[in-house]
Amino acid sequence: MTSKKNKLRAAKLLQRRYKKKPNPLNPERIVYIDYKDVNLLQRFMSDRSKLRARRMTGADVQQQRDIATAVKNAREMALLPYTKRVA
């Protein structure tokens, strides 16, 4: 049995409008995400060298997949660290 309070809360959640983040790769006309471009890849990583989520970066689905594979390749080639130590 759904209470009136729960219905109001659900209606509020539906009314929220999230501002869509601009795609970070479109203004720079980046077509191919290269694993050797470390400066570009570090923009999509947190301070602990974790990949940021798609909703945080504003990338498309396919771009996020390409970023993930490029970061994994760069880590294999020792261009990017797997983790950063925090004191």
DAPEGI-V163897 format. One record per backbone hydrogen bond with DSSP energy under -0.5 kcal/mol. CO is the residue of the C=O (numbers start at 1). NH is the residue of the N-H. E is the energy in kcal/mol with one decimal. If there is no record, write none. Layout:
CO&NH&E, CO&NH&E
This chain:
3&7&-1.7, 4&8&-2.1, 5&9&-2.1, 6&10&-2.3, 7&11&-2.1, 8&12&-2.1, 9&13&-2.0, 10&14&-1.7, 11&15&-1.3, 12&16&-1.0, 16&18&-0.6, 23&27&-0.8, 25&30&-2.0, 26&29&-1.5, 29&31&-0.6, 32&34&-0.8, 34&37&-1.1, 36&38&-1.6, 37&41&-1.8, 38&42&-2.2, 39&43&-0.6, 40&43&-0.9, 41&44&-1.3, 42&45&-1.1, 44&52&-2.8, 46&49&-1.6, 48&84&-0.6, 50&46&-3.1, 53&56&-0.8, 53&57&-1.7, 54&58&-2.6, 60&64&-2.3, 61&65&-1.9, 62&66&-2.3, 63&67&-2.6, 64&68&-2.3, 65&69&-2.4, 66&70&-2.2, 67&71&-2.6, 68&72&-2.2, 69&73&-2.3, 70&74&-2.5, 71&75&-2.2, 72&76&-1.9, 73&77&-2.0, 74&79&-3.0, 74&80&-1.2, 75&78&-1.2, 85&87&-0.5
